[in-house]
């Protein structure tokens, strides 16, 4: 799989791709591969905690959407030059505790992060699936 065939700075369903292929493509281009399996979580708080753990966010992570955005953008940007990102959010919950609105708010953070990195000409591709 060639990342060049996937538009940079997007957030999209993972349907056409396999996690393993995305991981290998990220590694072969020297990009960061961030993966969170969310199959065991049910609520917004649990989703944020699982992402923070999987992405190795600092202990002071505020476990809210603003803090998620800050960690995905400013914090990483300040750590040095970045080659690009492939993010996979696998098995986002689909239940009353994490409904469509909560999912869209979460994905909006990743869309905003994609815009942030796009403004800096750094590819940021985020893929997701639902439980």
HELIX and SHEET records of a PDB file:
HELIX    1   1 UNK A    3  UNK A    5  5                                   3    
HELIX    2   2 UNK A   19  UNK A   28  1                                  10    
HELIX    3   3 UNK A   44  UNK A   54  1                                  11    
HELIX    4   4 UNK A   65  UNK A   72  1                                   8    
HELIX    5   5 UNK A   74  UNK A   78  1                                   5    
HELIX    6   6 UNK A  100  UNK A  119  1                                  20    
SHEET    1   A 4 UNK A  10  UNK A  13  0                                        
SHEET    2   A 4 UNK A 124  UNK A 130  1                                        
SHEET    3   A 4 UNK A  85  UNK A  92  1                                        
SHEET    4   A 4 UNK A  32  UNK A  37  1                                        
END                                                                             
